[in-house]
Amino acid sequence: MGIFDFLKKKEFDKISELEKKIISLENTNSELNSNQNRYNGIVDVEFYIKTEKENQL
């Protein structure tokens, strides 16, 4: 393996690692969005229940 092949492999390895980190961040972002949507749904339900109770009084 020549020096240029070695350097190409090193660059390829760096790019591969960056791609893995990007995929991991995308997955984390997706999970956070999902959790945010669930939380927003819970808040909406709690607000609805509170409003209904107040309307019944």
DRENPA-3360 file (N, C-alpha, C; in nm, 2 decimals, always signed):
BEGIN
1 = MGIFDFLK = +0.09/-0.12/+0.00/+0.00/+0.00/+0.00/+0.09/+0.12/+0.00 ~ +0.07/+0.21/-0.10/+0.15/+0.33/-0.11/+0.09/+0.44/-0.01 ~ +0.17/+0.54/+0.00/+0.13/+0.65/+0.09/+0.00/+0.71/+0.05 ~ -0.03/+0.72/-0.08/-0.15/+0.78/-0.13/-0.27/+0.69/-0.09 ~ -0.25/+0.56/-0.11/-0.36/+0.47/-0.07/-0.39/+0.48/+0.08 ~ -0.28/+0.49/+0.16/-0.30/+0.50/+0.30/-0.38/+0.63/+0.34 ~ -0.34/+0.74/+0.27/-0.41/+0.87/+0.30/-0.55/+0.86/+0.26 ~ -0.58/+0.80/+0.14/-0.72/+0.78/+0.09/-0.80/+0.70/+0.19;
9 = KKEFDKIS = -0.74/+0.60/+0.24/-0.81/+0.51/+0.34/-0.84/+0.59/+0.47 ~ -0.74/+0.67/+0.51/-0.76/+0.75/+0.63/-0.88/+0.85/+0.61 ~ -0.88/+0.92/+0.50/-0.99/+1.01/+0.47/-1.13/+0.94/+0.46 ~ -1.13/+0.82/+0.40/-1.25/+0.74/+0.39/-1.30/+0.70/+0.53 ~ -1.20/+0.66/+0.62/-1.24/+0.63/+0.75/-1.30/+0.75/+0.83 ~ -1.24/+0.87/+0.81/-1.30/+0.99/+0.87/-1.44/+1.02/+0.82 ~ -1.46/+1.01/+0.69/-1.59/+1.03/+0.63/-1.69/+0.93/+0.68 ~ -1.65/+0.81/+0.69/-1.73/+0.70/+0.74/-1.78/+0.73/+0.89;
17 = ELEKKIIS = -1.68/+0.77/+0.97/-1.71/+0.81/+1.11/-1.81/+0.92/+1.12 ~ -1.79/+1.02/+1.03/-1.88/+1.14/+1.03/-2.02/+1.10/+0.99 ~ -2.03/+1.01/+0.89/-2.16/+0.96/+0.84/-2.23/+0.89/+0.96 ~ -2.16/+0.81/+1.03/-2.21/+0.74/+1.15/-2.26/+0.84/+1.25 ~ -2.19/+0.94/+1.28/-2.23/+1.04/+1.38/-2.35/+1.12/+1.33 ~ -2.36/+1.15/+1.20/-2.47/+1.22/+1.14/-2.60/+1.13/+1.16 ~ -2.59/+1.00/+1.12/-2.70/+0.91/+1.14/-2.74/+0.91/+1.28 ~ -2.65/+0.90/+1.37/-2.68/+0.89/+1.52/-2.75/+1.02/+1.56;
25 = LENTNSEL = -2.71/+1.14/+1.51/-2.77/+1.26/+1.54/-2.91/+1.27/+1.48 ~ -2.93/+1.22/+1.36/-3.06/+1.22/+1.30/-3.16/+1.13/+1.38 ~ -3.11/+1.02/+1.43/-3.19/+0.93/+1.51/-3.23/+1.00/+1.64 ~ -3.13/+1.06/+1.70/-3.16/+1.13/+1.83/-3.26/+1.24/+1.81 ~ -3.24/+1.32/+1.70/-3.34/+1.42/+1.67/-3.48/+1.37/+1.64 ~ -3.49/+1.26/+1.58/-3.62/+1.19/+1.55/-3.68/+1.15/+1.68 ~ -3.60/+1.09/+1.77/-3.65/+1.05/+1.90/-3.70/+1.17/+1.98 ~ -3.62/+1.28/+1.98/-3.66/+1.40/+2.05/-3.79/+1.46/+2.00;
33 = NSNQNRYN = -3.80/+1.46/+1.86/-3.93/+1.51/+1.80/-4.05/+1.43/+1.84 ~ -4.03/+1.29/+1.85/-4.13/+1.20/+1.89/-4.17/+1.23/+2.03 ~ -4.07/+1.25/+2.12/-4.10/+1.27/+2.26/-4.17/+1.41/+2.28 ~ -4.13/+1.51/+2.20/-4.20/+1.64/+2.20/-4.34/+1.63/+2.16 ~ -4.37/+1.55/+2.05/-4.51/+1.53/+2.01/-4.59/+1.47/+2.11 ~ -4.53/+1.36/+2.18/-4.61/+1.29/+2.29/-4.63/+1.39/+2.40 ~ -4.53/+1.47/+2.44/-4.55/+1.56/+2.55/-4.66/+1.67/+2.51 ~ -4.66/+1.72/+2.39/-4.76/+1.82/+2.35/-4.90/+1.75/+2.35;
41 = GIVDVEFY = -4.91/+1.63/+2.32/-5.04/+1.56/+2.32/-5.09/+1.55/+2.47 ~ -5.00/+1.52/+2.56/-5.03/+1.50/+2.70/-5.08/+1.64/+2.75 ~ -5.00/+1.74/+2.72/-5.04/+1.88/+2.76/-5.18/+1.92/+2.71 ~ -5.20/+1.88/+2.58/-5.33/+1.91/+2.52/-5.45/+1.84/+2.60 ~ -5.42/+1.72/+2.63/-5.53/+1.64/+2.70/-5.55/+1.70/+2.84 ~ -5.44/+1.73/+2.91/-5.45/+1.79/+3.04/-5.53/+1.92/+3.04 ~ -5.50/+2.00/+2.94/-5.57/+2.13/+2.92/-5.72/+2.11/+2.89 ~ -5.75/+2.01/+2.81/-5.89/+1.98/+2.77/-5.96/+1.93/+2.90;
49 = IKTEKENQ = -5.90/+1.84/+2.98/-5.97/+1.79/+3.10/-5.99/+1.91/+3.19 ~ -5.89/+1.99/+3.21/-5.91/+2.11/+3.30/-6.02/+2.20/+3.26 ~ -6.02/+2.23/+3.13/-6.12/+2.32/+3.07/-6.26/+2.26/+3.09 ~ -6.28/+2.13/+3.06/-6.40/+2.06/+3.08/-6.45/+2.06/+3.22 ~ -6.36/+2.04/+3.32/-6.40/+2.05/+3.46/-6.44/+2.19/+3.50 ~ -6.37/+2.29/+3.45/-6.41/+2.43/+3.48/-6.55/+2.46/+3.42 ~ -6.57/+2.41/+3.30/-6.70/+2.44/+3.23/-6.82/+2.37/+3.31 ~ -6.79/+2.26/+3.38/-6.90/+2.19/+3.45/-6.93/+2.26/+3.58;
57 = L = -6.84/+2.35/+3.63/-6.87/+2.41/+3.76/-6.96/+2.53/+3.75;
% end
